[in-house]
Amino acid sequence: MITKAQTKELTNQLIDNMAKEMRKQLDRALESGAVDFDNYQPDYHLPRIILNGLIQDAMHEWSCPAYWTDKEKARFRRAAKNVYLNI
């Protein structure tokens, strides 16, 4: 059985890894040509759009491995949704 402290430590490690990867992806997004900087004011509108895209990419990166069974994937999704609904 995993403890709360172990869960917190391991989750923080994943968050740190995800943040590093998102910063790399940010550079790719800014250089990709997908962003038309001229259409946005210097506020948080465009950064929020980009962050949303980065979060969507992270969701795919951290989703269920392809080799999991349908039952394992369903359990994972239910558990993740439960966490989401309770924060």
Order of alpha helices (4+ residues) and beta strands (2+ residues): alpha-alpha-alpha
